[in-house]
Amino acid sequence: MKNERILVCGGGLAGMACALGLRKAGFDVTILAPAYKAMELAPGQYHPRVYALSAASQRFLTQLGVWNLMPAERIEPVQGMEVHGDAGGCVNLHAWQDAQDCLAWILESGEMERALRQALQVFGVPWIEDRFEQLEPGAVVTAGRQRLQADLIVGADGARSPLRAAAGIEHQGREYGDLGLVAHLNAERPHQQVAVQWFTGDSILALLPMPDVDGRPQVSMVWSVSRTQAERVLALKGQEQVQYLQASLRAMTGARLGELSLRSPVHGFPLTFERSGMVAPGVALVGDAAHRVHPLAGQGLNLGLGDIDALIQTLSSRSPQSSVGDIRVLNRYKRARAEPIAAMRAATDGLYRLFAASGAPASLVRNAGMQLVDRLPWVKRRIIAHAAGVAPGSLLF
């Protein structure tokens, strides 16, 4: 095969992981993105955004040589999960029910970014500190007026991907009308490495276990709530915000982890449902540039890493006569991702709609269904297999 050039547009988690994976697979790859800037943290402080990594994603990061570059004391395994409905329904999942070591790992975006950046430097992956501006046949023009030739251009440039628009790749999206609020909390009681999720009827709350800080239990909050209520929370300052959150969390959780106190700023982000055509001649999308799902299952990054793994495998297994930018090759990548993405999209969007439906009949059906699932071990094993990434899609978390 001739030595073909691949340009990855985007320097976030997806972009760095994609470039590193391609380089380790033997491809000539370059990153195009603004300069990487690590977030400065005070002692005992954690990055505001955390992810729940599946077993499949953990294996992929291990293959990249990145997993062991992250400090083990800042990674928290998830051994169990509780999912509470809005009228008494509850599903309890534990890793031992499917002979798994754990259901997932909770880790910070900043630690993954730091480890990926370190690995990219070790492998000598060039990083052009500029921005994508224009797409030309076999090349991109940057904001700094550089013309960069490439046989394949990978779009890892986020949900508003300029490359996707320039390539004319089909894109559909809609807003859920909710915002996701994230923050780190001190908990009065130990979380025991159990993630807990509540469907309240008008919001979805998840508390994810994190490493203890100064001997105190810590959890990460992901609260999907109406835009009106979210903006009210974000507008509050100081003790008013702290007290409002404490009262709201106490009411929703029934003090499951005791009193919860804010230990970080609260950040908000819009929740959207997005899909795309994934590929065009000479262009492939990965991560948020390709798709977005509701975060209630915590699977956005796992889907993106699955994209990258599939793209690398597709390019590595192509025939010697095929270019990395050949649309027939890229369509094989698209087909490989069709089922996992569709399954995740159906599961997350379906669950959101199920619990958003109002009225007693809908509430009765969904909570009765949860109680039934909790009594069926084979269904639990199936859900755990999905969560671990050994089956397409994921029903919960």
C-alpha positions in Angstrom: 0.0 0.0 0.0 1.2 3.5 -0.7 1.9 5.8 2.2 -1.3 7.9 2.4 -1.8 10.9 4.6 -4.7 11.3 7.1 -5.6 14.6 8.6 -7.7 14.6 11.8 -9.6 17.8 12.4 -10.2 18.2 16.1 -8.0 18.1 19.2 -10.5 16.9 21.8 -10.8 13.3 23.2 -12.1 11.9 20.0 -9.5 13.6 17.8 -6.5 12.7 19.9 -7.7 9.1 20.4 -8.3 8.8 16.6 -4.9 10.2 15.7 -3.1 8.0 18.2 -4.9 4.9 17.1 -4.2 5.6 13.5 -0.5 6.2 14.1 -0.2 3.0 16.1 -1.8 1.2 13.2 0.9 2.5 10.9 -0.8 5.4 9.2 0.8 8.8 8.4 -1.5 11.1 10.5 -1.6 14.7 11.5 -3.9 16.6 13.9 -5.3 20.0 12.9 -6.6 21.9 16.0 -6.0 24.9 18.2 -3.2 24.5 20.8 -3.9 22.0 23.6 -4.4 23.7 26.9 -4.6 21.6 30.1 -7.0 22.8 32.8 -5.3 23.9 35.9 -6.7 22.3 39.1 -6.2 23.1 42.7 -5.2 20.3 45.1 -8.2 18.0 45.7 -10.1 19.4 42.8 -11.5 17.3 39.9 -12.2 18.1 36.3 -15.9 19.2 35.9 -16.7 16.7 33.2 -16.4 13.0 33.9 -17.3 9.9 31.8 -18.5 6.4 32.4 -16.2 4.2 30.4 -17.4 0.7 29.3 -15.2 -2.4 29.4 -14.9 -2.2 25.6 -13.7 1.4 25.8 -11.3 0.5 28.7 -9.8 -2.2 26.5 -9.4 0.2 23.6 -7.6 2.8 25.7 -5.4 0.0 27.1 -4.5 -1.0 23.5 -3.6 2.6 22.8 -1.3 2.5 25.8 -3.2 5.3 27.4 -5.0 3.6 30.3 -1.9 3.1 32.4 -0.8 6.7 31.9 -3.8 7.8 34.0 -3.4 7.8 37.8 -5.3 4.9 39.3 -6.3 6.9 42.4 -8.4 9.2 40.2 -10.4 6.4 38.5 -13.4 4.9 40.3 -14.8 1.5 39.3 -18.6 1.1 39.2 -19.6 -2.2 40.8 -23.3 -1.7 40.8 -26.2 0.5 39.7 -29.6 1.4 41.0 -32.3 2.8 38.6 -35.4 4.2 40.3 -38.6 5.0 38.5 -41.1 7.7 39.4 -43.6 5.4 41.2 -41.6 2.8 43.1 -40.1 0.9 40.2 -36.4 -0.1 40.7 -33.8 -2.1 38.9 -30.6 -3.2 40.8 -27.6 -4.3 38.7 -24.3 -5.6 39.9 -21.2 -6.7 38.0 -21.1 -10.1 39.6 -24.5 -10.9 38.1 -22.7 -11.3 34.7 -19.3 -12.3 36.1 -17.8 -8.9 35.2 -15.1 -7.2 37.2 -17.1 -4.0 37.1 -19.9 -2.3 35.2 -17.9 0.8 34.2 -15.1 3.2 35.3 -15.7 6.8 36.1 -12.8 9.1 35.1 -12.2 12.7 34.3 -12.1 14.1 30.8 -9.0 16.1 31.7 -7.0 13.1 32.8 -7.8 11.3 29.5 -6.8 14.4 27.6 -3.5 14.7 29.4 -2.7 11.0 28.9 -3.6 11.1 25.2 -1.5 14.3 24.6 1.4 12.6 26.3 1.1 9.5 24.1 0.8 11.6 21.0 4.1 13.3 21.8 5.8 10.0 22.4 4.7 8.7 19.0 5.6 12.0 17.3 2.2 12.8 15.9 2.4 16.3 14.3 -0.1 18.8 15.7 -0.8 21.9 13.5 -2.1 24.6 15.7 -4.7 26.1 13.4 -8.4 25.8 12.5 -10.3 24.2 9.6 -11.7 26.8 7.3 -12.4 25.3 3.9 -12.6 21.9 2.2 -11.0 21.4 -1.2 -10.6 18.1 -3.2 -7.9 16.2 -1.3 -7.1 19.1 1.0 -8.2 21.6 3.6 -7.5 25.3 3.9 -6.9 26.5 7.4 -7.9 29.8 9.1 -4.2 30.7 8.8 -4.4 30.1 5.0 -2.3 26.9 5.1 -3.3 24.3 2.5 -3.0 20.8 3.9 -3.2 17.8 1.5 -4.7 14.6 2.8 -6.1 11.4 1.3 -8.6 11.1 4.2 -9.9 13.9 6.4 -11.4 12.7 9.7 -13.9 15.0 11.4 -13.6 14.9 15.2 -14.5 18.5 15.5 -17.6 18.3 17.7 -21.3 18.5 17.4 -21.2 21.7 15.3 -18.6 20.1 13.0 -17.5 22.7 10.3 -16.0 19.8 8.3 -19.3 18.0 8.2 -21.0 21.1 6.8 -18.3 21.7 4.3 -18.4 18.1 3.1 -22.2 18.3 2.6 -22.8 15.3 4.8 -26.4 14.8 5.8 -27.2 15.9 9.4 -30.4 15.9 11.4 -30.8 17.1 14.9 -33.3 18.3 17.4 -33.2 19.7 20.9 -34.8 17.9 23.8 -35.6 21.2 25.4 -33.6 20.2 28.5 -30.2 21.2 29.9 -27.8 18.9 31.6 -26.4 20.3 34.8 -23.1 18.8 36.1 -21.3 19.3 39.4 -19.3 17.4 42.0 -20.8 16.8 45.4 -19.7 15.7 48.8 -21.9 12.9 50.1 -22.7 12.1 53.7 -22.7 8.4 53.2 -20.3 6.1 51.2 -21.4 5.5 47.6 -20.0 1.9 47.8 -19.0 2.2 44.1 -22.7 2.2 43.1 -24.1 4.6 40.5 -27.7 5.7 41.2 -30.2 7.1 38.7 -33.7 8.6 39.3 -36.4 9.1 36.7 -38.6 11.6 38.4 -41.1 12.2 35.6 -39.9 15.7 34.8 -36.2 15.2 35.1 -33.4 12.5 35.2 -30.8 12.6 37.9 -27.7 10.4 38.1 -25.1 10.4 40.9 -21.9 8.7 39.8 -19.3 7.4 42.3 -16.0 9.2 42.4 -12.8 8.8 44.5 -13.0 10.0 48.0 -11.5 13.4 48.7 -9.8 13.9 52.1 -11.7 10.8 53.4 -15.1 12.1 52.3 -17.3 10.4 49.7 -17.6 12.3 46.4 -20.1 11.8 43.6 -20.6 13.5 40.3 -24.1 14.8 39.5 -25.6 14.7 36.0 -29.1 16.2 36.1 -31.2 16.4 33.0 -33.9 19.0 33.7 -36.1 21.5 31.8 -34.3 24.5 30.4 -36.5 26.8 32.6 -35.5 25.1 35.8 -31.8 24.7 34.7 -31.5 28.4 34.0 -33.0 29.2 37.4 -30.4 27.0 39.1 -27.5 28.5 37.0 -28.7 32.1 37.8 -28.5 31.5 41.5 -25.3 32.5 43.3 -23.5 31.5 46.4 -25.5 30.0 49.2 -28.8 30.4 47.4 -27.6 28.0 44.7 -26.2 25.6 47.3 -29.4 25.6 49.4 -31.6 25.2 46.3 -29.6 22.2 45.1 -29.5 20.6 48.5 -33.2 20.8 48.9 -33.9 19.5 45.4 -31.5 16.6 45.7 -32.8 15.6 49.1 -36.3 15.5 47.7 -35.4 13.5 44.6 -33.0 11.0 46.2 -34.8 10.5 49.5 -31.5 11.1 51.1 -30.1 7.9 49.6 -26.6 9.1 50.2 -27.4 11.4 53.1 -26.9 15.1 52.8 -25.3 16.2 49.6 -23.2 19.4 49.5 -21.8 21.2 46.5 -18.0 21.1 46.1 -17.6 22.5 42.6 -19.2 25.1 40.2 -22.4 24.0 38.4 -22.1 23.8 34.6 -24.9 23.5 32.1 -25.0 22.1 28.5 -27.9 21.7 26.0 -29.2 18.1 25.3 -29.7 17.2 21.7 -30.4 14.2 19.5 -28.3 14.2 16.3 -27.5 11.9 13.5 -25.5 12.2 10.3 -24.5 10.4 7.1 -21.0 9.7 8.7 -19.0 9.7 5.4 -18.4 11.4 2.1 -15.6 10.8 -0.4 -12.4 11.5 1.4 -14.1 12.4 4.7 -15.2 10.3 7.7 -16.8 11.5 10.9 -16.3 10.2 14.5 -17.7 11.1 17.9 -20.0 14.0 18.4 -19.5 15.2 14.8 -21.1 11.9 13.7 -23.9 11.5 16.3 -25.2 12.6 19.7 -27.5 10.7 22.1 -29.2 11.7 25.3 -26.7 11.4 28.2 -29.1 9.4 30.4 -27.1 6.3 29.5 -23.7 7.9 29.8 -22.6 6.4 26.5 -21.6 9.3 24.3 -17.8 8.8 24.6 -18.1 5.0 24.4 -19.9 5.4 21.1 -17.2 7.8 19.8 -14.4 5.4 20.8 -16.3 2.6 19.1 -16.3 4.8 15.9 -12.6 5.2 16.1 -11.9 1.5 16.7 -14.2 0.6 13.7 -12.6 3.2 11.4 -9.1 1.9 12.2 -10.1 -1.7 11.6 -11.8 -0.8 8.3 -8.8 1.2 7.0 -6.3 -1.5 8.1 -8.2 -4.3 6.4 -8.9 -2.6 3.1 -7.4 -4.0 -0.1 -4.0 -2.8 -1.4 -5.8 -1.2 -4.4 -8.1 0.9 -2.2 -7.3 4.4 -1.0 -8.1 5.4 2.6 -10.5 8.0 1.2 -12.3 5.7 -1.2 -16.0 6.0 -0.5 -16.5 2.3 -0.8 -14.0 1.8 2.1 -15.7 4.5 4.1 -19.1 3.0 3.5 -17.9 -0.2 5.1 -17.0 1.8 8.2 -20.5 3.4 8.1 -22.1 0.0 7.9 -20.0 -1.3 10.8 -21.3 1.5 13.0 -24.9 1.4 11.9 -26.2 -1.2 14.3 -24.5 0.0 17.5 -25.4 3.6 16.9 -29.1 2.8 16.0 -29.4 0.5 19.0 -28.0 3.2 21.4 -30.2 5.9 19.8 -33.3 3.8 20.1 -32.6 2.9 23.7 -31.7 6.3 25.0 -34.4 8.2 23.0 -37.0 5.5 23.9 -36.2 5.6 27.6 -36.4 9.4 27.6 -39.8 9.4 25.9 -41.1 6.5 28.1 -40.4 8.4 31.3 -41.4 11.8 29.8 -44.9 10.4 29.1 -47.3 11.8 31.7 -50.4 10.2 33.3 -51.1 7.3 35.6 -51.3 4.5 33.0 -47.9 5.3 31.6 -46.3 5.6 35.0 -47.9 2.2 36.1 -46.6 0.4 33.0 -43.0 1.7 33.1 -42.6 1.1 36.9 -44.2 -2.4 36.7 -41.8 -3.1 33.8 -38.9 -2.1 36.0 -40.0 -4.4 38.8 -40.3 -7.2 36.4 -36.8 -6.7 35.0 -35.4 -6.7 38.5 -36.8 -10.2 39.0 -35.3 -11.6 35.8 -31.6 -12.5 36.1 -31.2 -13.3 32.4 -32.5 -9.8 31.4 -30.1 -8.3 33.9 -27.2 -10.2 32.4 -28.2 -8.9 29.0 -28.3 -5.3 30.2 -24.8 -5.7 31.9 -23.4 -7.1 28.6 -24.7 -4.0 26.8 -23.2 -1.7 29.4 -19.9 -3.5 29.1 -19.9 -3.0 25.3 -19.9 -6.6 24.4 -23.4 -6.3 22.8 -24.6 -3.4 20.6 -26.4 -0.5 22.4 -27.1 -0.1 26.0 -30.4 0.0 27.9 -29.3 1.8 31.0 -26.3 3.9 32.2 
